[in-house]
């Protein structure tokens, strides 16, 4: 039986809690609604769960008129209209600079500041072409899509249990949410995705660009918003490497013509071969 898409997720605000959806429109820069908003620090640099894991406790959704609605267990919901395209401010993602429209309402910054105990600003990517990159993308770290597979997660949890049985027994299996994928596929063979070069999911084709280097965000509990220790990152660094980085999942770039992907769509491998390694 061919592998199928079993989960589809967007992250309306970068580093906030994931939102599960049944279908999504594929755009050149990612799924519609994925990572088009983010919080930045006073110097314009993005704020992520790497610096503040409490961001995982924020939920967000985008309404039909483009407004953002943010919720948090300790506050009343916040509704933010999309800012006008002309109000640009300098921002950066890992010191990669560009400009994006900022929300000017001081009440918005105050709402986040009270929950996070720091000064932040909310910005919106109205046009992904504002961010010059080899592959046009949203506020995602590198590429438009991240795909993971269920068999690889199962294999990783076996490795964690082998290397650190006490930790595995105390914390239980690492959940897929730790890796924040857009696409989760029930591929039966562990690490098979590292040998794909071009795939089709439903009606859309994708180029598989590279493995995804992983960071400390994989150690954040996505429900409580706290760091949980060194797993699964420690095991990935030892057992699954992409150059000098720990690796899990693969980055994708969609190929025109674009379309819609849906939970239950079949995945077909159109071209296989080893993925490139970093220089």
N, C-alpha and C positions, 0 to 999 in steps of 0.2 A: 504494500500500500504506500502511495506517495505521501511524503510529509505535507502537513497542512499548517496554515497560520492558526494558532490557538489563542493568541492574545495580541491586541493592538492598543498602543498607548501613546498619548500625547502629554506634553508638559507645557501648559499654556504660559507659565512663568518659569524661566530657567531656575533649576534647583528646588522648585516646589514639588509637592507630592504629585505623582503621576495620576492621570485620568484615563481610565479604561474606556474604549469606544468599540462599537461593533463594526464600523466601517470608517474609512478616511479617504479624503481626496489627496492624491499624490501630486505635489507641486515640485518644480525643479529644486527647491531649497528645503524640502521635507514635507511631512504631513501638514495639511491645513490646520492651523491653530497650534502648531507645536513650536514652543520656545520663541515666541514673538515678543515677549516681555521679559524684563529682568530688573533686578535691583543692583544699583551701583553704589560704591562707597564715595566719600567726598572727593576723592581724586579721580573719579570716573571709572575706576577698575571694578569689574563685576564682583558681586558677593555671591558665593556658592556655599554648598554644604561642606566644602573643604575647610572653609574658615568658620562657618557657623552651621552646625548640623541641625539646629532648630528650624531651619527653612523647610525641612521635610514635613513639618506639622501644618504648613500653610497649604490650603486647597484653592484652586482657581479654575474658573470657567469663563469662556467668552460668549457673550450674548449675540443675537443676530445683528444688532446694530454696531458691533465691534467693541462694545464696552466690556471691561474686565470686572468680574465679581470675585473677590477674594474672601475666604473664610478662614477662621482660626478658632480652636476650642476656647480661647480666653478673650474673645472679642466679638462684637457685633460685625456682621458682614460689611465689606467695603465695596462700593461700586465706583469704578473709575472709567469715565468716557475716554475713548482713544484720543490722544493729544493731536493737535493740528500739526501737519507735516513741516511747517516752517520753524517750529521751536526746537532747533537742533542744539545738542550739547556734545562735547567730546566724551567718548566712553572708550573702554578697552576690555578685551577678553584675553587674559594672560598676556598683558602688555602689547596686544595687537590693536592699534588704535583705529577708530573710525568715528562717525557721528550718528546720532539717533535722536528722534524727538523725545523730549522729556515731559513728564507730567508736572505742571507748574503749581498745582493746588497744594498749598502747604499742609492742608489737613491730611493729605495722602501720606506725605513723609512722616507726619506726626503719628499717624496710625501705626505704621511699620516701626517707627522709632520707639514707641512705647513697648511694643512686643519684643523687640530685638535689643533694646538698650544701646542703640547706636544710631548715628545719622546715616540715612540711606536715601536714595532717590530712585523712583520708578521710571524706566524708559521703555519705549515701544519701537519695534522695528517695522515701520510702515512699508519699507521697500528693502528687501534683502540685498539688492544691488548696492546699497550704501556700505555694505561690509565687503571690501575687496578680498577675495580668496580664490585659490585655484579652482575650488568647487563652490559655487554660490550656495550659501547656507543661511539659516536663521541665526539665532543666538546659540546654537549648538556648538560644542567645543571645536569640532573639526569638520565633520561631514553631515549631510542631510539626514541620514538614517543609520540606526544601529540595530543589528539583528543578533539574537541569541537563540540557542536551541535547548530543548529540555534535556536531551541526552548528555550534552556537555555539562549542564548544571549537575545532573546526577553523578557524572564522573568526577566533577570537582568536589562534590560532597564526600565521595568515597576517599579521595586523596586527603581531604581535611581530616577525616576520621582516622586514616592510617597514620598521618603525621602528628596529629594532635588529638588523640582520642578523648582526653579529659575535657578539652574545649568543646569538641563536637557533642559530647554527652550533655554538657551543661547548657549549651546554646541551641542545640538542634540543627537541622539542615539549614544551610544558607538559602534564603528565598531569592527568587528571580528579581524581585523589586530592587535588590541592592545594586543591580547593574543598569537599571533605568533604560531598558531597551524600548524602541518603538515597535519592533516586530519580534514575536516569539513563535518559533516553529517547533513542531513535535518530531523533528528529525531523529530517527532511532539510533544513529551511529554517532558516538561522542566525537567531537572535534571535526566532524565532516565539513562544517562550514569553512574551515581554514583551507580547504581544497577546492572551493568554488571560485570561479572568476566572473561568471554571468549567470543570472537566475531569472526566472519569471515567477511572480506571485500573482495568481489570478490573471488580470489583464495587463499587468505592468511588468516591464523588464528592468533589471537593476544590474549595474556593474558592481562587483565586489572589489573594493579598493584596497583594503588592508585589514589586519587584525586591529582590535581596539586596545590600546594601552590603558591600564587601569590604575586608579589612584585610591587615596584614603576614603573617598566617598563610598567605596564598596564595604566599608566597615560601619556605616551609619545605618541604624535601625530606622526604616522609613516610616514607621508608625510613631515611635516615641521621640525621634529626632535627637538621638544621642549616639556617640561613638561606642562601639561594643567591644573593642579590642583590636587584635591584629588580623583576624580572619574575615574574609577569605584571602586578603591581600598577601599575607605571608606565604601561604601555600602556592598562590599563583606565581609569586616571584621565584619560588623554588622550582616549580613543576611546569609552568606554562609561561614562556617568555616570548616577547616580540621585540627583538633587539635587546635593549637594556631594560625594557618595561615588562611588567606583568601583563598578561593578555587574557581577555575573555570577550567573545563576540566579534563581529566583523562590521566594518563601516560599508555603507552602500551609497551609490549615487544613482538616482532614477534616470532612465533613458526615455526620450520622447518616442512616440506620443504617450503622454501621461494618462492616468485614469484613476480608478478607485480600487482600493484593496479592502477586503472584508474578512472577518474572522471566519474560518472554514475554507478559505481559498487554498488551492493546491500549489505547492512549490515544485517547480521543475528546474533542474540544473541544465543550463544550455551550454555551458563551457566550464570545464574543470582544469585545474592546474595549480601549482603552488603560488601563494600570494607573495608579493615582493616584501623583502625585509628592509628596514630602515637603513639609511646610509651610516 
